[in-house]
Amino acid sequence: MKKISVSVSYDEEKLSTIKLYLEPKGIHVEDEIINLLDTLYAKNVPSSVREYLCLRSGNAEPPTPKVRRQKAEPKPAAEVTDHD
């Protein structure tokens, strides 16, 4: 897919501080922002649309669907006994 640049305004000192703490870990702010955008995309764009875009872009394999966890069944309430 074609890539575009995204520009946002952010506090200069905060950005410099983030870079200062990420640099020793070998992490780049740009990579982290891309990861956040990918997460936002996966969370908000329906899987059928993501699959369509993937196939349209020429990727042979659509992304694997996320496995949803089943909600745990509610536990039965403990019996309340009156000890007199």
Kinemage of the C-alpha trace (Angstrom):
@kinemage 1
@onewidth
@group {chain A} dominant
@subgroup {mainchain}
@vectorlist {calphas} color= white
{ca met a 1} P 0.000 0.000 0.000
{ca lys a 2} L 1.014 3.571 -0.596
{ca lys a 3} L 2.452 5.302 2.467
{ca ile a 4} L 1.730 8.868 3.520
{ca ser a 5} L 3.226 11.109 6.165
{ca val a 6} L 1.182 12.120 9.185
{ca ser a 7} L 2.034 15.290 11.032
{ca val a 8} L 0.953 16.075 14.581
{ca ser a 9} L 1.806 18.844 17.004
{ca tyr a 10} L 3.270 17.767 20.330
{ca asp a 11} L 5.149 19.402 23.166
{ca glu a 12} L 8.811 19.672 22.145
{ca glu a 13} L 10.230 19.013 25.615
{ca lys a 14} L 8.049 15.943 26.125
{ca leu a 15} L 9.094 14.521 22.755
{ca ser a 16} L 12.764 15.149 23.502
{ca thr a 17} L 12.366 13.423 26.856
{ca ile a 18} L 10.633 10.423 25.292
{ca lys a 19} L 13.468 10.107 22.776
{ca leu a 20} L 16.027 10.407 25.559
{ca tyr a 21} L 14.527 7.453 27.440
{ca leu a 22} L 13.833 5.303 24.376
{ca glu a 23} L 17.249 5.730 22.745
{ca pro a 24} L 19.184 3.466 25.167
{ca lys a 25} L 16.590 0.746 24.500
{ca gly a 26} L 17.081 1.063 20.740
{ca ile a 27} L 13.476 2.149 20.271
{ca his a 28} L 12.456 4.893 17.853
{ca val a 29} L 9.442 7.149 18.478
{ca glu a 30} L 8.343 6.786 14.865
{ca asp a 31} L 8.212 2.988 15.169
{ca glu a 32} L 6.172 3.249 18.365
{ca ile a 33} L 3.718 5.643 16.712
{ca ile a 34} L 3.307 3.242 13.783
{ca asn a 35} L 2.614 0.404 16.242
{ca leu a 36} L -0.012 2.535 17.978
{ca leu a 37} L -1.663 3.386 14.646
{ca asp a 38} L -1.684 -0.301 13.664
{ca thr a 39} L -3.344 -1.154 16.971
{ca leu a 40} L -5.909 1.608 16.475
{ca tyr a 41} L -6.583 0.318 12.948
{ca ala a 42} L -7.020 -3.292 14.104
{ca lys a 43} L -9.264 -2.243 16.982
{ca asn a 44} L -11.603 0.018 15.003
{ca val a 45} L -11.714 -1.236 11.408
{ca pro a 46} L -13.913 -4.323 10.963
{ca ser a 47} L -11.988 -7.474 10.077
{ca ser a 48} L -13.890 -7.887 6.803
{ca val a 49} L -12.733 -4.428 5.692
{ca arg a 50} L -9.137 -5.136 6.773
{ca glu a 51} L -9.201 -8.406 4.830
{ca tyr a 52} L -10.612 -6.655 1.750
{ca leu a 53} L -7.899 -3.981 1.871
{ca cys a 54} L -5.234 -6.630 2.350
{ca leu a 55} L -6.413 -8.599 -0.686
{ca arg a 56} L -6.849 -5.416 -2.725
{ca ser a 57} L -3.278 -4.353 -1.997
{ca gly a 58} L -1.974 -7.589 -3.478
{ca asn a 59} L -0.993 -9.354 -0.286
{ca ala a 60} L -1.530 -13.074 -0.796
{ca glu a 61} L -2.397 -13.834 2.813
{ca pro a 62} L -5.037 -11.917 4.745
{ca pro a 63} L -4.126 -11.108 8.336
{ca thr a 64} L -4.920 -13.820 10.818
{ca pro a 65} L -8.013 -13.020 12.837
{ca lys a 66} L -7.639 -12.234 16.490
{ca val a 67} L -8.935 -14.893 18.821
{ca arg a 68} L -11.521 -13.477 21.149
{ca arg a 69} L -11.518 -14.689 24.691
{ca gln a 70} L -14.772 -16.118 25.892
{ca lys a 71} L -16.285 -14.426 28.859
{ca ala a 72} L -15.977 -16.494 31.979
{ca glu a 73} L -19.248 -17.793 33.296
{ca pro a 74} L -20.312 -16.042 36.474
{ca lys a 75} L -19.463 -17.934 39.608
{ca pro a 76} L -22.402 -18.955 41.750
{ca ala a 77} L -22.892 -16.707 44.750
{ca ala a 78} L -21.716 -18.230 47.997
{ca glu a 79} L -24.511 -19.250 50.274
{ca val a 80} L -25.035 -16.956 53.200
{ca thr a 81} L -25.604 -18.808 56.440
{ca asp a 82} L -26.723 -17.321 59.673
{ca his a 83} L -24.625 -18.588 62.598
{ca asp a 84} L -26.534 -17.913 65.822
